[in-house]
């Protein structure tokens, strides 16, 4: 179905279109737009919207830096002889961890001064992240990275420099994230659910853990046979589960 990579189909001879950067930028813009629109639709106080919009911008920058640091760390663990470098690529889960840490740190430092309440925007954040990540994964497809294992399936893609077709795991993940974005949006906008964050962490963590088995690029190992991404996925699943279980235990303890 896809005999060659999309970047070849839409490339212009003599001009290298930075499709990856374009799609990543589109993802960032879409995420910020969703955050703003959904905050308004859910009645988030303007004070909180403005503060967390600023916080989000800082967190996105920190996330990209963290993504490079994590990838450099994983590469160094896999091959210490190559030295440590943060220019070899990025990893989404590493960026998510760093971005989330920055988001919370800025909030903790400034919450008393601004009076902002993170509970007003926390359910909106996963919707924005899911959509931005989906568009970013399309960028990965155009860049020819994060590809799957060799296949004879009609879905196979032959990227430049490859002699055989591989599974387009980038597109599989993009489709999953678009569906997840839709589910989270319905939860938030129609049912006013406050559980979008744990649902995001658990569902994406499970999906990412499983799709790693289909990846054909070098995944490396981190803890036993688990790849770095599978290890971080397990952490995300545990965190999401804790966000569901702990409140239930508190309610039971209080006799509610």
C-alpha positions as CSV (number, residue, x, y, z in Angstrom):
1,X,0.0,0.0,0.0
2,X,2.8,2.4,0.8
3,X,5.8,1.3,-1.4
4,X,7.9,4.3,-0.4
5,X,8.1,6.8,2.4
6,X,5.8,9.8,2.2
7,X,8.7,12.2,2.3
8,X,9.8,10.9,-1.1
9,X,6.3,11.2,-2.5
10,X,6.0,14.9,-1.5
11,X,9.6,15.9,-1.8
12,X,10.9,18.5,-4.2
13,X,14.0,17.8,-6.1
14,X,16.9,19.9,-4.9
15,X,14.9,21.1,-1.9
16,X,14.8,19.2,1.4
17,X,11.5,19.9,3.0
18,X,11.8,19.7,6.8
19,X,8.6,17.6,7.2
20,X,9.5,16.4,10.7
21,X,9.9,19.9,12.0
22,X,6.7,21.1,10.3
23,X,4.7,18.3,11.8
24,X,6.2,18.8,15.3
25,X,5.5,22.5,15.1
26,X,1.9,21.7,14.0
27,X,1.6,19.4,17.0
28,X,2.8,22.1,19.4
29,X,0.4,24.7,17.9
30,X,-2.5,22.2,18.0
31,X,-1.8,21.3,21.6
32,X,-1.7,24.9,22.8
33,X,-4.9,25.6,20.8
34,X,-6.7,22.7,22.4
35,X,-5.5,23.7,25.8
36,X,-6.9,27.2,25.3
37,X,-10.2,26.2,23.7
38,X,-11.0,23.4,26.1
39,X,-10.1,25.6,29.1
40,X,-12.7,28.1,27.9
41,X,-15.3,25.4,27.3
42,X,-14.8,23.9,30.8
43,X,-15.2,27.2,32.5
44,X,-11.6,27.5,33.7
45,X,-11.0,30.8,35.4
46,X,-9.1,33.2,33.1
47,X,-6.4,33.7,35.8
48,X,-5.7,30.0,35.7
49,X,-5.8,29.7,31.9
50,X,-3.3,32.5,31.4
51,X,-0.9,31.2,34.0
52,X,-1.0,27.6,32.9
53,X,-0.7,28.7,29.2
54,X,2.6,30.4,30.2
55,X,3.5,27.4,32.2
56,X,2.8,25.1,29.2
57,X,5.2,27.1,27.0
58,X,8.0,26.7,29.5
59,X,7.2,23.0,29.8
60,X,7.3,22.4,26.1
61,X,10.7,23.9,25.9
62,X,11.9,21.9,28.9
63,X,10.3,18.8,27.4
64,X,12.3,19.0,24.2
65,X,15.5,19.4,26.2
66,X,14.5,16.5,28.4
67,X,13.7,14.3,25.4
68,X,17.2,14.9,24.1
69,X,18.8,14.3,27.5
70,X,16.9,11.0,28.1
71,X,17.8,9.8,24.6
72,X,21.4,10.7,25.1
73,X,21.3,8.8,28.4
74,X,19.8,5.7,26.9
75,X,22.3,5.8,24.1
76,X,25.2,6.1,26.5
77,X,23.9,3.2,28.6
78,X,23.7,1.1,25.4
79,X,27.2,2.1,24.2
80,X,29.3,4.0,26.8
81,X,32.3,4.0,24.4
82,X,30.4,6.5,22.1
83,X,30.2,9.1,24.9
84,X,27.2,11.1,26.1
85,X,25.5,13.3,23.5
86,X,22.1,15.0,23.4
87,X,22.2,15.6,19.6
88,X,21.4,12.0,18.5
89,X,17.6,12.2,18.7
90,X,14.7,12.6,21.1
91,X,12.3,10.3,23.0
92,X,8.7,11.3,23.7
93,X,8.4,9.6,27.1
94,X,11.6,11.3,28.2
95,X,10.2,14.6,27.0
96,X,6.9,14.0,28.7
97,X,8.6,13.3,32.0
98,X,10.7,16.4,31.8
99,X,7.9,18.6,30.6
100,X,5.6,17.4,33.4
101,X,8.3,18.0,36.0
102,X,8.8,21.5,34.7
103,X,5.0,22.1,34.6
104,X,4.6,21.1,38.3
105,X,7.8,22.9,39.4
106,X,6.7,26.2,37.9
107,X,3.2,25.8,39.5
108,X,4.6,24.9,42.9
109,X,7.0,27.9,42.9
110,X,4.4,30.5,41.7
111,X,1.0,29.1,42.9
112,X,0.9,31.3,46.1
113,X,1.8,34.4,44.1
114,X,-0.7,33.8,41.3
115,X,-3.4,31.9,43.2
116,X,-3.7,29.4,40.3
117,X,-5.3,26.0,41.0
118,X,-3.9,23.2,38.9
119,X,-7.0,21.1,39.5
120,X,-8.9,23.5,37.1
121,X,-6.7,22.6,34.1
122,X,-5.2,19.1,34.8
123,X,-8.1,17.3,33.0
124,X,-7.5,19.4,29.9
125,X,-3.7,18.7,29.6
126,X,-3.9,15.1,28.4
127,X,-6.2,16.1,25.6
128,X,-3.7,18.6,24.4
129,X,-0.7,16.3,24.8
130,X,-2.5,13.4,22.9
131,X,-3.3,15.5,19.9
132,X,0.1,17.2,19.7
133,X,1.8,13.8,20.0
134,X,-0.3,12.3,17.3
135,X,0.8,15.0,14.8
136,X,4.4,14.6,16.0
137,X,4.2,10.9,15.2
138,X,3.2,11.7,11.6
139,X,6.4,13.8,11.5
140,X,8.3,10.7,12.6
141,X,6.9,8.9,9.6
142,X,8.0,11.6,7.2
143,X,11.5,11.5,8.8
144,X,11.7,7.7,8.5
145,X,12.5,7.2,12.2
146,X,10.7,5.1,14.8
147,X,9.9,2.4,12.2
148,X,8.7,-1.1,12.7
149,X,10.0,-4.5,12.0
150,X,10.4,-5.9,8.4
151,X,7.2,-7.1,6.9
152,X,5.7,-8.5,3.6
153,X,2.3,-7.0,4.6
154,X,0.6,-4.6,2.2
155,X,0.9,-2.0,4.9
156,X,4.7,-2.1,4.7
157,X,6.7,1.0,3.9
158,X,10.1,1.1,2.3
159,X,12.0,4.1,3.6
160,X,14.9,5.6,1.7
161,X,18.1,3.5,2.2
162,X,16.1,0.4,3.1
163,X,16.1,-2.8,1.0
164,X,12.9,-4.1,2.6
165,X,9.5,-2.9,3.7
166,X,8.8,-2.3,7.4
167,X,5.7,-1.7,9.5
168,X,4.8,2.0,9.8
169,X,4.5,1.9,13.5
170,X,4.6,5.7,13.5
171,X,1.2,5.8,11.8
172,X,-0.2,3.0,14.0
173,X,0.7,5.2,17.0
174,X,-0.7,8.3,15.4
175,X,-4.0,6.6,14.8
176,X,-4.1,5.4,18.4
177,X,-3.4,8.8,19.7
178,X,-6.1,10.5,17.5
179,X,-8.6,7.9,18.9
180,X,-7.3,8.6,22.4
181,X,-7.7,12.3,21.9
182,X,-11.3,11.8,20.8
183,X,-12.1,9.6,23.8
184,X,-10.5,12.1,26.3
185,X,-12.3,15.0,24.6
186,X,-15.7,13.3,25.0
187,X,-14.8,12.5,28.6
188,X,-13.9,16.1,29.4
189,X,-16.4,18.1,27.3
190,X,-19.5,15.9,27.5
191,X,-19.2,14.1,30.8
192,X,-17.0,16.7,32.6
193,X,-14.8,13.8,33.8
194,X,-11.8,14.6,36.0
195,X,-10.2,11.2,35.1
196,X,-8.6,12.1,31.8
197,X,-5.1,12.1,33.2
198,X,-5.1,8.5,34.6
199,X,-6.9,7.2,31.5
200,X,-4.2,8.8,29.3
201,X,-1.3,7.5,31.4
202,X,-2.7,3.9,31.6
203,X,-3.9,3.6,28.0
204,X,-0.9,5.2,26.3
205,X,1.5,3.4,28.6
206,X,-0.1,0.0,27.7
207,X,-0.1,0.8,24.0
208,X,3.5,2.1,24.0
209,X,4.7,-0.9,26.0
210,X,3.1,-3.3,23.4
211,X,4.0,-1.5,20.2
212,X,7.7,-1.6,21.2
213,X,7.6,-5.3,20.3
214,X,6.8,-4.3,16.7
215,X,9.6,-1.7,16.4
216,X,12.4,-2.5,14.1
217,X,14.9,0.3,15.0
218,X,17.4,-0.4,17.8
219,X,15.4,-0.2,21.0
220,X,18.3,-1.0,23.4
221,X,17.7,-2.4,26.8
222,X,17.4,-0.7,30.2
223,X,16.0,-3.0,32.9
224,X,16.4,-6.6,31.9
225,X,14.8,-7.3,28.5
226,X,12.7,-4.1,28.7
227,X,13.6,-1.2,26.4
228,X,13.9,2.3,27.9
229,X,10.5,3.2,26.5
230,X,8.9,0.1,28.0
231,X,10.4,1.0,31.3
232,X,9.0,4.5,31.2
233,X,5.7,3.1,30.0
234,X,5.5,0.9,33.1
235,X,6.1,3.9,35.2
236,X,3.2,5.8,33.4
237,X,0.9,2.8,33.9
238,X,1.8,2.7,37.6
239,X,1.3,6.5,38.0
240,X,-2.1,6.4,36.3
241,X,-3.2,3.4,38.4
242,X,-2.2,5.3,41.5
243,X,-4.2,8.3,40.5
244,X,-7.3,6.0,40.4
245,X,-6.6,3.8,43.4
246,X,-5.5,6.4,46.0
247,X,-8.6,8.5,45.8
248,X,-10.8,5.3,46.1
249,X,-8.8,4.3,49.2
250,X,-9.3,7.7,50.8
251,X,-13.0,7.6,50.1
252,X,-13.2,4.1,51.7
253,X,-11.2,5.3,54.7
254,X,-13.6,8.2,55.2
255,X,-16.6,5.9,54.9
256,X,-17.9,7.5,51.8
